[in-house]
């Protein structure tokens, strides 16, 4: 499983900022990736194939959450914490 949470964003995205803030407040590490960057075109196509049409997409392992729904972002945080407890 990916050891960190990935937040797929786009420029000037308010919901993206809100997801990043929630992760920062929770104290979990994450990596931000721009869905509009040319090097991420395959990832964008993958998410569009899943039916996701907007950023952010918060991803951890098999879990991918589109948009900013606090309870769903919290599920990603909880999954990360459980994985950290198992590997510790």
N, C-alpha and C positions, 0 to 999 in steps of 0.2 A: 504494500500500500504506500501511496505517496506520503512521505513523512510530514508534509506541511499542507496547509489549506491554500488553494489557488483562487484568487478573485479575478475573474475575467471582466475587464472594464472597457469603457470607451471614454474618449475625452469629454469633459464638461458634463459628467453624469452625476446628478445629485444622489440617486439611489446607490451608486457605486461608492460615493463618499460615506453614505450612511452604513453600508456593510463594513467598509474599512474601519470606521469609528467603532462599531459594535465589536469587531474582532480585537481592536486595540484595547478597548476597555476590558474585554475578557482576558487579555494578556496572552493570546495565542499567536504563534508566528504564522505569517501568511506571505505569499508572493503575489504580487499584482502583475497581470499580463493584459496587454491592450489587444482587444479583439480586432481592432481596425488596422493593426500593424501587418504589413505584408507577410512577415514570417509566420504569422498565426492564421493564415488563410485556411489551412486544413482544419484547424481547431474550430474556426468560425463555421465552416461547412458542416462539421460534425454536429455542433450544437444546433444549427439550423435544421439538420436532419432529425434531430430529436424534438423539433417543434419550438425551440427557444428562439424568440424573435427580438429580444432586447437584453441589454446588460443591466445589472451585473449578473454573472453566473458564479456562484460560490461552489467550489468543487473540493471534495476530499475523498479520495479513493473512488468507490462506486457511487458515491452520493454527489448529486449536482442539483443545486437549488437556484432557479432563476428569480430575478427580481430581489426586492427587499421586503421579505416577510420575516419580522423578528423571530417568531417561533421556529421558522425553518432554518434560519441562520443559527439559532441556538441548537438545533439538532446537529448541525455540522460541527459546532463547537463541542458538543457532548460526545460525538463520535471521535473527534480528535483526542479529547481527554481520556476516553476509555482506551484508545489505542496506546496512548502514552503510559497509562497505568499498567497495561499488559506487557509492554516492552521494558518497563523499569525494573 
